């Protein structure tokens, strides 16, 4: 066992007084209430944070509104927004190990993996978005205006910041998801009120410190901690919010979408998934098995685009399943501070129980547990599990489990694979494992999914938009598409 030593700064941050950032001030909740955070690896209390009230949320939104309308931020030029984002990214790079340790303690994931994946991807994304700050363009248009044939006109289209952004993020990648929303918001000149997940606010609070250190004006970035049912709901309903952006479950996302439509608040929703991994007969079964195992077991399976449905052409089915089971059985589970560990705990006792219920449901229906199928503590651990002999319509196949549980089903031909891959309410990600490029290019346009990876899975890049079809959401994160979602178009017509 090789347990990483906590940085003094990590310990100090956890032990600090419970505060959240509203405007220029680090404040308690208005009523002084707090809520505990737990270390998923032990189940023990880690620290406490403020439990924000509706009044706290309203004050944060007002601070963001004033910063957007009246502060120096409203007059910043593109180059300034670019440089501030670069500064923020540099500060995150400086504190990368601290951020990774906070993510590990609060979320359960490996600190070593978090530093090279979560934190570095967040830094890279902010640097990518910094470049867009100076490249937001409008256009001039030659118009006809047929009702005024004798007049001359000058017309153009502006792209302007949407305004105050209410951002609500999930607990599986707390820092990265926050930066996916913060980057385009700051690049375009918006202001933000961030509500991190109930369970995982620590890196969001540290990010707020770094935003202040980078030199952003007060109120540009605010962080409120608390429950979704109170703080999240208050942010969603606040009439001063111009745009809502949410990453989380489909059920909650649908409710947020309905509320947003009532007030015509702009909204993007990155929601659940049940992504298929398709292994064709020409693929190398060993490579496909290793890729499929990574697709489902990375981050304990708590990934919205995790490859949780495995479809293997019948020729290779038994070998691929056996290889994945071998990989799963060899994985070491434990604390994310242990650098020898392959998989950490799930986020909470509630999530552990949810995943366990699905495994038991499979047993009760007669499915075969090829490996795993066990839970243990202390902490919230579920062994990586592979389930076979499952009907396509079973809940294990149709519903998002959000844990290290893979269901594997054989198929006979390309049409069969496509039919089963698309037979899902979700459409976030999919992967094809094949060396037959003709077949791959036939399949790609027929898969109903926002991302399709070939011979890899969940490979993300800041330049590629990410989001889903069907119940997996509305709108896109990353790429230029994100800039479009944080801006409004204004048409201007001047009669000369």
The 8 nearest C-alpha neighbors of each residue, nearest first, counted from 0:
[[1, 2, 337, 339, 338, 340, 3, 333],
 [2, 0, 337, 338, 339, 3, 336, 340],
 [3, 1, 337, 336, 0, 338, 4, 339],
 [2, 4, 336, 337, 5, 1, 338, 110],
 [5, 3, 6, 2, 336, 7, 1, 100],
 [6, 4, 9, 7, 3, 10, 100, 8],
 [5, 7, 9, 8, 4, 10, 97, 100],
 [8, 6, 10, 9, 11, 5, 12, 4],
 [9, 7, 11, 6, 10, 12, 97, 5],
 [10, 8, 6, 12, 7, 11, 97, 5],
 [9, 11, 7, 13, 12, 8, 14, 6],
 [12, 10, 8, 14, 9, 13, 7, 15],
 [13, 11, 9, 15, 14, 10, 8, 205],
 [12, 14, 10, 11, 15, 46, 9, 45],
 [15, 13, 11, 12, 10, 16, 46, 17],
 [16, 14, 12, 13, 11, 17, 18, 10],
 [15, 17, 18, 14, 48, 47, 13, 12],
 [18, 16, 48, 49, 47, 15, 27, 19],
 [17, 19, 26, 27, 25, 49, 16, 48],
 [20, 18, 25, 26, 223, 222, 27, 21],
 [21, 19, 25, 222, 221, 24, 26, 22],
 [22, 20, 59, 221, 24, 23, 25, 222],
 [21, 23, 218, 217, 62, 24, 221, 20],
 [22, 24, 217, 21, 218, 25, 20, 216],
 [25, 23, 21, 22, 20, 26, 19, 217],
 [24, 26, 20, 19, 18, 21, 23, 27],
 [27, 25, 18, 19, 24, 20, 28, 21],
 [26, 28, 18, 49, 31, 29, 17, 19],
 [27, 29, 31, 51, 49, 30, 50, 32],
 [28, 30, 31, 27, 55, 52, 54, 51],
 [29, 31, 28, 32, 52, 27, 51, 50],
 [32, 30, 28, 29, 27, 33, 49, 50],
 [31, 33, 50, 30, 28, 49, 34, 51],
 [34, 32, 49, 50, 48, 47, 31, 35],
 [33, 35, 47, 48, 50, 49, 36, 32],
 [36, 34, 47, 46, 44, 37, 48, 33],
 [35, 37, 45, 46, 47, 44, 198, 34],
 [38, 36, 44, 45, 43, 42, 39, 35],
 [37, 39, 42, 40, 45, 104, 43, 41],
 [40, 38, 42, 107, 378, 41, 346, 379],
 [39, 41, 378, 334, 38, 344, 107, 42],
 [42, 40, 378, 43, 377, 39, 38, 379],
 [41, 43, 378, 39, 38, 37, 40, 377],
 [44, 42, 41, 37, 38, 45, 39, 378],
 [45, 43, 37, 36, 46, 38, 35, 42],
 [44, 46, 37, 36, 38, 43, 47, 35],
 [47, 45, 36, 44, 35, 13, 14, 48],
 [46, 48, 35, 34, 36, 33, 17, 49],
 [47, 49, 17, 33, 34, 50, 18, 35],
 [50, 48, 33, 28, 17, 51, 27, 224],
 [49, 51, 225, 33, 32, 34, 28, 224],
 [52, 50, 225, 28, 55, 224, 49, 230],
 [53, 51, 55, 54, 230, 28, 56, 29],
 [52, 54, 56, 55, 233, 230, 57, 229],
 [55, 53, 57, 52, 56, 58, 29, 51],
 [56, 54, 52, 58, 53, 57, 51, 29],
 [55, 57, 59, 53, 58, 54, 60, 234],
 [56, 58, 54, 60, 59, 55, 61, 53],
 [59, 57, 61, 55, 56, 60, 62, 54],
 [58, 60, 21, 62, 56, 61, 57, 221],
 [59, 61, 63, 57, 62, 58, 64, 56],
 [60, 62, 64, 58, 63, 59, 65, 57],
 [63, 61, 218, 59, 65, 22, 60, 64],
 [62, 64, 218, 60, 66, 61, 65, 190],
 [65, 63, 61, 67, 62, 66, 60, 163],
 [64, 66, 68, 62, 69, 67, 63, 61],
 [67, 65, 70, 63, 218, 64, 69, 68],
 [68, 66, 64, 73, 65, 190, 69, 63],
 [67, 69, 65, 66, 73, 64, 70, 72],
 [68, 70, 65, 66, 67, 73, 71, 72],
 [71, 69, 66, 72, 73, 68, 67, 65],
 [70, 72, 73, 74, 75, 69, 216, 66],
 [73, 71, 75, 70, 74, 216, 66, 67],
 [72, 74, 67, 71, 70, 75, 68, 69],
 [75, 73, 72, 71, 76, 70, 69, 188],
 [76, 74, 72, 73, 79, 71, 77, 80],
 [75, 77, 79, 78, 74, 80, 133, 81],
 [78, 76, 133, 80, 132, 79, 81, 75],
 [77, 79, 81, 80, 76, 133, 82, 132],
 [80, 78, 82, 81, 76, 77, 75, 83],
 [81, 79, 77, 83, 78, 82, 186, 84],
 [80, 82, 129, 78, 84, 79, 132, 83],
 [81, 83, 85, 79, 84, 80, 86, 78],
 [82, 84, 86, 80, 85, 81, 79, 87],
 [83, 85, 87, 81, 86, 82, 129, 88],
 [86, 84, 82, 88, 83, 87, 126, 89],
 [87, 85, 83, 89, 84, 88, 213, 82],
 [86, 88, 84, 90, 89, 85, 213, 83],
 [87, 89, 91, 85, 122, 86, 90, 125],
 [90, 88, 92, 86, 91, 87, 85, 93],
 [91, 89, 93, 87, 92, 88, 86, 94],
 [90, 92, 88, 94, 93, 89, 95, 87],
 [93, 91, 95, 89, 90, 94, 88, 122],
 [92, 94, 90, 91, 95, 89, 96, 88],
 [95, 93, 91, 97, 92, 96, 98, 90],
 [96, 94, 92, 98, 97, 91, 93, 99],
 [95, 97, 99, 98, 94, 114, 100, 110],
 [96, 98, 100, 94, 99, 95, 9, 101],
 [97, 99, 95, 101, 96, 100, 102, 94],
 [100, 98, 114, 102, 96, 110, 113, 97],
 [101, 99, 103, 97, 110, 102, 98, 104],
 [100, 102, 98, 104, 103, 99, 105, 97],
 [103, 101, 99, 105, 100, 106, 104, 98],
 [104, 102, 107, 108, 100, 110, 106, 101],
 [105, 103, 101, 38, 102, 107, 106, 100],
 [104, 106, 102, 103, 199, 38, 101, 107],
 [107, 105, 103, 102, 108, 346, 104, 199],
 [108, 106, 103, 39, 344, 104, 343, 335],
 [107, 109, 103, 335, 343, 106, 110, 298],
 [335, 110, 108, 112, 111, 103, 113, 336],
 [109, 111, 113, 103, 99, 100, 112, 335],
 [112, 110, 114, 109, 113, 115, 338, 99],
 [113, 111, 109, 115, 114, 110, 116, 117],
 [112, 114, 117, 110, 116, 99, 111, 115],
 [115, 113, 99, 118, 111, 112, 116, 117],
 [114, 116, 112, 119, 113, 118, 117, 111],
 [115, 117, 113, 119, 114, 120, 112, 118],
 [118, 116, 113, 120, 119, 175, 114, 121],
 [117, 119, 114, 121, 120, 116, 113, 122],
 [118, 120, 122, 121, 115, 116, 117, 123],
 [119, 121, 123, 117, 122, 118, 116, 124],
 [122, 120, 175, 124, 118, 119, 123, 178],
 [123, 121, 119, 88, 125, 124, 120, 118],
 [124, 122, 120, 126, 121, 125, 119, 127],
 [123, 125, 127, 121, 122, 126, 461, 120],
 [126, 124, 128, 122, 182, 127, 123, 129],
 [127, 125, 129, 123, 124, 128, 85, 122],
 [126, 128, 124, 125, 129, 130, 123, 461],
 [127, 129, 125, 131, 130, 126, 182, 183],
 [130, 128, 81, 126, 127, 131, 132, 84],
 [129, 131, 128, 132, 127, 133, 81, 126],
 [130, 132, 134, 128, 133, 129, 135, 186],
 [131, 133, 186, 77, 81, 129, 130, 134],
 [134, 132, 77, 131, 135, 78, 130, 81],
 [135, 133, 131, 132, 136, 130, 77, 129],
 [134, 136, 133, 132, 131, 137, 158, 187],
 [137, 135, 134, 158, 138, 157, 133, 156],
 [136, 138, 157, 156, 158, 135, 139, 155],
 [137, 139, 156, 155, 140, 136, 157, 154],
 [138, 140, 155, 154, 156, 141, 137, 153],
 [139, 141, 155, 154, 142, 138, 156, 153],
 [140, 142, 154, 143, 139, 153, 152, 155],
 [143, 141, 140, 144, 154, 152, 153, 492],
 [142, 144, 145, 141, 148, 147, 152, 146],
 [145, 143, 146, 147, 142, 148, 152, 150],
 [146, 144, 147, 148, 143, 142, 149, 150],
 [145, 147, 144, 148, 143, 149, 150, 142],
 [148, 146, 145, 149, 144, 150, 143, 151],
 [149, 147, 145, 150, 146, 144, 143, 151],
 [150, 148, 147, 151, 146, 145, 144, 152],
 [151, 149, 148, 147, 152, 494, 495, 144],
 [152, 150, 495, 494, 149, 153, 148, 493],
 [153, 151, 494, 495, 493, 154, 150, 492],
 [152, 154, 493, 492, 494, 495, 155, 151],
 [155, 153, 492, 491, 140, 139, 493, 152],
 [154, 156, 139, 491, 140, 138, 490, 157],
 [155, 157, 490, 137, 138, 489, 491, 139],
 [158, 156, 137, 489, 488, 159, 490, 155],
 [157, 159, 488, 137, 487, 486, 489, 136],
 [160, 158, 486, 487, 157, 161, 488, 489],
 [161, 159, 486, 187, 162, 189, 188, 485],
 [160, 162, 486, 487, 485, 159, 241, 189],
 [163, 161, 189, 160, 241, 164, 190, 67],
 [164, 162, 190, 240, 241, 191, 189, 64],
 [163, 165, 191, 242, 243, 240, 190, 241],
 [164, 166, 243, 192, 191, 242, 193, 240],
 [165, 167, 193, 244, 243, 245, 194, 164],
 [168, 166, 194, 245, 195, 193, 244, 246],
 [169, 167, 246, 195, 196, 245, 176, 177],
 [168, 170, 247, 196, 246, 171, 173, 195],
 [171, 169, 173, 196, 199, 172, 198, 168],
 [170, 172, 169, 173, 301, 302, 106, 346],
 [173, 171, 175, 170, 174, 176, 169, 117],
 [172, 174, 170, 176, 175, 171, 177, 169],
 [175, 173, 177, 176, 202, 172, 203, 178],
 [174, 176, 121, 178, 177, 172, 117, 173],
 [175, 177, 179, 178, 174, 173, 172, 168],
 [178, 176, 174, 175, 180, 179, 181, 173],
 [179, 177, 181, 175, 180, 176, 182, 121],
 [180, 178, 176, 177, 182, 181, 175, 476],
 [181, 179, 178, 177, 182, 183, 184, 176],
 [180, 182, 178, 184, 179, 183, 177, 185],
 [183, 181, 125, 184, 185, 178, 180, 128],
 [184, 182, 186, 185, 482, 181, 187, 128],
 [183, 185, 189, 181, 182, 187, 186, 485],
 [186, 184, 188, 187, 182, 183, 189, 181],
 [187, 185, 132, 183, 184, 188, 80, 129],
 [186, 188, 160, 185, 184, 189, 132, 183],
 [189, 187, 185, 160, 186, 184, 190, 73],
 [190, 188, 184, 162, 160, 185, 163, 187],
 [189, 191, 219, 163, 63, 67, 164, 220],
 [192, 190, 164, 220, 163, 165, 219, 193],
 [191, 193, 221, 165, 222, 220, 166, 164],
 [194, 192, 166, 222, 167, 221, 191, 195],
 [193, 195, 167, 223, 166, 222, 224, 231],
 [196, 194, 200, 168, 167, 193, 197, 224],
 [195, 197, 169, 170, 199, 198, 168, 200],
 [196, 198, 226, 225, 199, 195, 227, 200],
 [197, 199, 196, 36, 200, 170, 105, 37],
 [200, 198, 196, 170, 105, 201, 197, 106],
 [201, 199, 195, 203, 202, 196, 204, 198],
 [202, 200, 204, 203, 199, 205, 101, 105],
 [201, 203, 205, 204, 174, 200, 206, 98],
 [204, 202, 206, 200, 201, 205, 174, 207],
 [205, 203, 207, 201, 206, 202, 200, 208],
 [204, 206, 202, 208, 207, 203, 201, 209],
 [207, 205, 203, 209, 204, 208, 202, 210],
 [208, 206, 210, 204, 205, 209, 203, 211],
 [209, 207, 205, 211, 206, 210, 212, 204],
 [208, 210, 212, 206, 211, 207, 213, 205],
 [211, 209, 207, 213, 212, 208, 215, 206],
 [210, 212, 208, 209, 214, 213, 215, 207],
 [211, 213, 209, 214, 210, 208, 215, 87],
 [214, 212, 210, 211, 87, 86, 209, 215],
 [215, 213, 212, 211, 216, 210, 83, 86],
 [214, 216, 211, 213, 210, 217, 219, 83],
 [217, 215, 219, 72, 218, 214, 71, 70],
 [218, 216, 23, 22, 219, 215, 66, 220],
 [217, 219, 22, 63, 62, 66, 220, 221],
 [218, 220, 190, 63, 217, 66, 216, 191],
 [221, 219, 191, 218, 192, 190, 222, 207],
 [220, 222, 192, 21, 20, 193, 218, 191],
 [223, 221, 193, 20, 192, 19, 194, 21],
 [222, 224, 194, 19, 193, 51, 221, 225],
 [225, 223, 51, 49, 50, 194, 195, 200],
 [224, 226, 50, 51, 197, 230, 49, 223],
 [227, 225, 197, 228, 229, 230, 231, 50],
 [226, 228, 231, 229, 230, 232, 197, 225],
 [227, 229, 226, 232, 231, 230, 233, 225],
 [230, 228, 232, 227, 226, 231, 233, 53],
 [231, 229, 233, 232, 227, 226, 225, 51],
 [232, 230, 227, 234, 233, 229, 228, 235],
 [231, 233, 235, 229, 234, 230, 228, 227],
 [234, 232, 230, 236, 235, 231, 53, 237],
 [235, 233, 231, 237, 232, 236, 230, 56],
 [234, 236, 232, 233, 237, 231, 255, 243],
 [235, 237, 233, 234, 232, 238, 258, 259],
 [236, 238, 234, 239, 235, 240, 233, 57],
 [239, 237, 240, 236, 262, 241, 264, 235],
 [240, 238, 237, 241, 60, 64, 163, 61],
 [241, 239, 163, 238, 242, 237, 164, 165],
 [242, 240, 163, 264, 162, 164, 265, 239],
 [243, 241, 265, 164, 264, 266, 240, 165],
 [244, 242, 266, 165, 164, 166, 265, 245],
 [245, 243, 267, 166, 266, 268, 165, 167],
 [244, 246, 167, 268, 168, 166, 269, 247],
 [247, 245, 269, 168, 169, 270, 268, 167],
 [246, 248, 169, 270, 245, 168, 249, 269],
 [247, 249, 270, 271, 250, 251, 252, 246],
 [248, 250, 252, 270, 271, 251, 253, 470],
 [251, 249, 253, 248, 252, 254, 247, 270],
 [252, 250, 254, 253, 248, 249, 255, 247],
 [253, 251, 249, 255, 254, 250, 256, 248],
 [252, 254, 256, 250, 251, 255, 249, 257],
 [253, 255, 257, 251, 256, 252, 258, 250],
 [256, 254, 252, 258, 257, 253, 259, 251],
 [255, 257, 253, 259, 254, 258, 252, 260],
 [258, 256, 254, 260, 259, 255, 253, 261],
 [259, 257, 255, 261, 260, 256, 254, 262],
 [258, 260, 264, 256, 257, 261, 262, 263],
 [261, 259, 263, 257, 262, 258, 256, 264],
 [260, 262, 258, 259, 263, 257, 264, 256],
 [261, 263, 260, 264, 259, 258, 238, 236],
 [264, 262, 260, 259, 261, 265, 258, 266],
 [263, 265, 259, 262, 242, 241, 266, 260],
 [266, 264, 242, 243, 263, 241, 259, 267],
 [267, 265, 243, 242, 244, 264, 268, 259],
 [266, 268, 244, 474, 473, 245, 243, 269],
 [267, 269, 472, 473, 245, 244, 270, 246],
 [270, 268, 246, 472, 466, 245, 471, 473],
 [271, 269, 471, 249, 472, 247, 248, 246],
 [272, 270, 471, 249, 303, 248, 247, 399],
 [271, 273, 303, 425, 427, 304, 274, 471],
 [274, 272, 399, 307, 425, 275, 308, 304],
 [273, 275, 306, 428, 429, 304, 272, 307],
 [276, 274, 308, 429, 306, 420, 309, 277],
 [275, 277, 309, 430, 306, 429, 310, 308],
 [278, 276, 431, 310, 311, 432, 430, 309],
 [279, 277, 311, 432, 431, 310, 312, 282],
 [280, 278, 312, 433, 281, 282, 432, 277],
 [279, 281, 312, 282, 314, 315, 278, 433],
 [280, 282, 279, 433, 434, 283, 435, 278],
 [283, 281, 433, 279, 280, 432, 284, 434],
 [282, 284, 286, 285, 287, 281, 433, 280],
 [285, 283, 287, 286, 319, 282, 288, 315],
 [286, 284, 288, 287, 283, 289, 319, 322],
 [287, 285, 289, 288, 283, 284, 290, 282],
 [286, 288, 284, 290, 285, 289, 291, 283],
 [287, 289, 291, 285, 319, 290, 286, 323],
 [288, 290, 292, 286, 287, 291, 285, 293],
 [291, 289, 287, 293, 288, 292, 294, 286],
 [290, 292, 294, 288, 293, 289, 287, 295],
 [293, 291, 289, 294, 290, 295, 323, 296],
 [292, 294, 290, 296, 297, 291, 295, 289],
 [293, 295, 306, 291, 292, 305, 456, 290],
 [296, 294, 306, 305, 300, 293, 292, 307],
 [295, 297, 300, 299, 403, 293, 292, 294],
 [298, 296, 299, 293, 300, 295, 294, 342],
 [297, 299, 300, 301, 296, 108, 302, 342],
 [300, 298, 296, 403, 297, 301, 402, 342],
 [301, 299, 402, 403, 296, 295, 298, 302],
 [302, 300, 401, 402, 299, 298, 171, 303],
 [301, 303, 305, 304, 300, 401, 298, 171],
 [302, 304, 272, 271, 305, 301, 270, 401],
 [303, 305, 428, 302, 272, 274, 427, 306],
 [306, 304, 302, 295, 294, 307, 303, 274],
 [305, 307, 294, 274, 295, 275, 276, 308],
 [306, 308, 405, 305, 295, 274, 273, 406],
 [309, 307, 275, 406, 306, 276, 405, 274],
 [310, 308, 407, 276, 275, 406, 277, 408],
 [309, 311, 277, 408, 409, 407, 276, 278],
 [312, 310, 278, 409, 316, 277, 410, 313],
 [311, 313, 410, 279, 280, 314, 409, 411],
 [312, 314, 316, 409, 315, 410, 411, 311],
 [313, 315, 312, 316, 280, 317, 311, 411],
 [316, 314, 313, 318, 317, 312, 319, 284],
 [315, 317, 313, 311, 319, 318, 314, 409],
 [316, 318, 320, 319, 315, 321, 313, 314],
 [319, 317, 321, 320, 315, 316, 322, 284],
 [318, 320, 322, 288, 316, 321, 317, 284],
 [321, 319, 323, 317, 322, 318, 324, 316],
 [320, 322, 324, 318, 319, 323, 317, 325],
 [321, 323, 325, 319, 324, 320, 288, 318],
 [324, 322, 326, 320, 325, 288, 321, 292],
 [325, 323, 327, 321, 322, 326, 370, 328],
 [324, 326, 322, 328, 323, 327, 321, 329],
 [325, 327, 323, 329, 324, 328, 322, 330],
 [328, 326, 324, 330, 329, 325, 383, 323],
 [327, 329, 325, 326, 330, 324, 370, 371],
 [330, 328, 326, 327, 325, 331, 324, 341],
 [331, 329, 327, 341, 328, 332, 326, 342],
 [330, 332, 341, 340, 342, 329, 333, 339],
 [333, 331, 342, 340, 343, 341, 330, 334],
 [332, 334, 343, 340, 335, 342, 331, 344],
 [335, 333, 336, 40, 337, 343, 107, 340],
 [109, 334, 336, 108, 337, 343, 110, 107],
 [335, 337, 3, 334, 2, 110, 338, 109],
 [338, 336, 2, 1, 335, 339, 334, 340],
 [337, 339, 340, 1, 336, 2, 111, 3],
 [340, 338, 337, 1, 0, 341, 331, 2],
 [339, 341, 331, 338, 332, 337, 342, 333],
 [342, 340, 331, 330, 332, 339, 343, 333],
 [343, 341, 332, 340, 299, 331, 333, 344],
 [342, 344, 333, 108, 335, 332, 334, 107],
 [345, 343, 380, 379, 107, 40, 39, 346],
 [344, 346, 379, 347, 380, 351, 299, 350],
 [345, 347, 39, 106, 107, 344, 350, 379],
 [348, 346, 350, 349, 345, 39, 379, 351],
 [347, 349, 351, 350, 379, 352, 346, 345],
 [348, 350, 352, 347, 351, 353, 346, 354],
 [351, 349, 353, 347, 352, 348, 354, 346],
 [352, 350, 348, 354, 349, 353, 379, 355],
 [351, 353, 355, 349, 350, 354, 356, 348],
 [354, 352, 350, 356, 355, 351, 349, 357],
 [355, 353, 351, 357, 356, 352, 402, 400],
 [354, 356, 352, 358, 357, 353, 351, 359],
 [357, 355, 359, 353, 354, 358, 360, 352],
 [358, 356, 360, 354, 355, 359, 361, 395],
 [357, 359, 355, 361, 360, 356, 372, 362],
 [360, 358, 362, 356, 361, 357, 363, 355],
 [361, 359, 357, 363, 358, 362, 356, 364],
 [360, 362, 358, 366, 364, 359, 363, 357],
 [363, 361, 359, 365, 366, 364, 360, 358],
 [362, 364, 360, 361, 365, 359, 366, 358],
 [365, 363, 361, 362, 366, 360, 389, 359],
 [366, 364, 362, 363, 361, 367, 388, 389],
 [367, 365, 388, 361, 362, 389, 364, 387],
 [366, 368, 387, 386, 388, 369, 365, 362],
 [367, 369, 386, 370, 385, 372, 387, 366],
 [370, 368, 385, 386, 367, 324, 387, 371],
 [371, 369, 384, 385, 368, 324, 372, 328],
 [372, 370, 384, 382, 383, 373, 385, 368],
 [371, 373, 384, 358, 382, 370, 368, 374],
 [372, 374, 371, 382, 381, 375, 355, 384],
 [375, 373, 381, 380, 382, 372, 376, 355],
 [374, 376, 380, 381, 377, 373, 379, 378],
 [377, 375, 378, 379, 380, 374, 41, 40],
 [376, 378, 41, 42, 379, 375, 40, 380],
 [377, 379, 41, 40, 376, 42, 39, 380],
 [378, 380, 344, 345, 348, 351, 39, 376],
 [379, 381, 344, 375, 374, 345, 378, 376],
 [382, 380, 374, 373, 383, 375, 351, 379],
 [381, 383, 371, 373, 384, 374, 372, 380],
 [384, 382, 403, 371, 327, 404, 381, 296],
 [383, 385, 371, 404, 370, 372, 382, 403],
 [384, 386, 405, 369, 370, 404, 406, 368],
 [387, 385, 368, 406, 369, 367, 405, 407],
 [386, 388, 367, 407, 389, 406, 366, 408],
 [389, 387, 366, 367, 390, 386, 408, 365],
 [388, 390, 387, 366, 391, 393, 408, 406],
 [391, 389, 393, 392, 388, 396, 408, 366],
 [390, 392, 393, 396, 389, 419, 397, 408],
 [393, 391, 390, 397, 396, 394, 395, 389],
 [394, 392, 395, 390, 396, 391, 397, 389],
 [393, 395, 397, 396, 398, 392, 357, 391],
 [396, 394, 393, 397, 398, 357, 406, 361],
 [397, 395, 394, 393, 391, 398, 392, 308],
 [396, 398, 394, 395, 423, 393, 392, 399],
 [399, 397, 394, 395, 396, 400, 273, 423],
 [398, 400, 273, 401, 272, 397, 271, 395],
 [399, 401, 402, 354, 398, 357, 404, 395],
 [402, 400, 301, 399, 300, 302, 403, 354],
 [401, 403, 300, 301, 404, 400, 299, 354],
 [404, 402, 300, 383, 296, 299, 295, 384],
 [403, 405, 384, 402, 385, 383, 307, 406],
 [404, 406, 385, 307, 308, 386, 384, 407],
 [407, 405, 386, 308, 387, 385, 309, 307],
 [406, 408, 309, 387, 310, 308, 386, 405],
 [407, 409, 310, 309, 387, 311, 410, 406],
 [410, 408, 311, 313, 310, 312, 316, 407],
 [411, 409, 312, 313, 416, 415, 311, 412],
 [410, 412, 312, 313, 415, 409, 413, 416],
 [413, 411, 415, 414, 410, 416, 312, 279],
 [412, 414, 416, 415, 417, 411, 442, 279],
 [413, 415, 417, 416, 412, 418, 411, 419],
 [414, 416, 418, 412, 413, 417, 410, 411],
 [417, 415, 413, 419, 414, 418, 410, 420],
 [418, 416, 420, 414, 419, 415, 421, 413],
 [417, 419, 415, 421, 416, 420, 414, 422],
 [418, 420, 422, 416, 421, 417, 415, 391],
 [421, 419, 417, 422, 418, 275, 416, 423],
 [422, 420, 419, 418, 423, 417, 447, 446],
 [421, 423, 419, 420, 418, 424, 397, 391],
 [424, 422, 425, 421, 397, 420, 273, 426],
 [423, 425, 470, 469, 426, 422, 397, 471],
 [426, 424, 470, 471, 272, 423, 469, 273],
 [425, 427, 448, 468, 467, 471, 447, 469],
 [426, 428, 467, 448, 449, 272, 471, 304],
 [429, 427, 450, 274, 304, 448, 451, 449],
 [430, 428, 451, 275, 274, 276, 452, 450],
 [429, 431, 452, 276, 451, 453, 456, 277],
 [432, 430, 277, 453, 454, 278, 276, 433],
 [431, 433, 454, 278, 282, 453, 279, 277],
 [432, 434, 282, 435, 279, 281, 431, 454],
 [433, 435, 436, 282, 281, 432, 439, 454],
 [436, 434, 438, 437, 433, 439, 281, 282],
 [437, 435, 439, 438, 434, 440, 433, 441],
 [436, 438, 440, 439, 435, 441, 442, 434],
 [439, 437, 441, 436, 435, 440, 442, 433],
 [440, 438, 436, 442, 441, 437, 443, 435],
 [439, 441, 437, 443, 442, 438, 436, 444],
 [442, 440, 438, 439, 443, 437, 444, 445],
 [441, 443, 439, 445, 440, 444, 438, 446],
 [442, 444, 440, 445, 446, 441, 439, 451],
 [445, 443, 446, 442, 441, 440, 447, 448],
 [444, 446, 442, 443, 447, 441, 417, 421],
 [447, 445, 443, 444, 448, 442, 421, 417],
 [448, 446, 426, 421, 445, 468, 449, 444],
 [449, 447, 426, 427, 428, 468, 450, 446],
 [448, 450, 467, 427, 466, 468, 428, 426],
 [451, 449, 428, 448, 429, 427, 452, 465],
 [450, 452, 429, 430, 428, 453, 448, 443],
 [453, 451, 430, 456, 455, 429, 431, 454],
 [452, 454, 431, 455, 430, 432, 451, 456],
 [455, 453, 432, 431, 452, 433, 430, 456],
 [456, 454, 453, 452, 290, 430, 458, 457],
 [455, 457, 458, 452, 430, 294, 454, 290],
 [458, 456, 459, 304, 294, 455, 305, 452],
 [457, 459, 456, 455, 460, 452, 450, 451],
 [460, 458, 457, 461, 463, 465, 462, 456],
 [459, 461, 462, 463, 458, 477, 124, 464],
 [462, 460, 124, 477, 463, 478, 127, 459],
 [461, 463, 478, 460, 477, 464, 479, 127],
 [462, 464, 478, 460, 461, 477, 465, 459],
 [465, 463, 477, 478, 476, 475, 480, 462],
 [466, 464, 476, 475, 477, 463, 449, 450],
 [467, 465, 475, 449, 269, 427, 476, 474],
 [466, 468, 427, 449, 471, 472, 426, 448],
 [467, 469, 426, 448, 471, 449, 427, 472],
 [468, 470, 471, 425, 426, 424, 472, 467],
 [471, 469, 425, 472, 424, 468, 249, 426],
 [472, 470, 467, 270, 271, 425, 469, 427],
 [471, 473, 269, 268, 270, 467, 470, 468],
 [472, 474, 268, 267, 269, 467, 475, 466],
 [475, 473, 267, 466, 268, 472, 476, 484],
 [474, 476, 466, 465, 464, 481, 480, 477],
 [475, 477, 465, 481, 464, 466, 179, 478],
 [478, 476, 464, 481, 461, 465, 463, 462],
 [479, 477, 462, 464, 463, 480, 461, 481],
 [478, 480, 482, 481, 483, 477, 462, 464],
 [479, 481, 483, 478, 482, 475, 464, 484],
 [480, 482, 484, 477, 476, 479, 483, 478],
 [483, 481, 479, 485, 484, 480, 183, 486],
 [482, 484, 480, 481, 486, 485, 479, 487],
 [483, 485, 481, 482, 486, 480, 474, 267],
 [486, 484, 482, 161, 483, 184, 160, 481],
 [487, 485, 160, 161, 159, 483, 484, 158],
 [486, 488, 159, 161, 158, 160, 489, 485],
 [489, 487, 158, 157, 159, 490, 156, 486],
 [490, 488, 157, 156, 158, 491, 487, 159],
 [489, 491, 156, 155, 157, 488, 492, 154],
 [492, 490, 155, 154, 156, 489, 493, 157],
 [491, 493, 154, 153, 494, 490, 152, 155],
 [494, 492, 153, 152, 154, 495, 491, 151],
 [495, 493, 152, 151, 153, 492, 150, 154],
 [494, 152, 151, 493, 153, 150, 492, 154]]
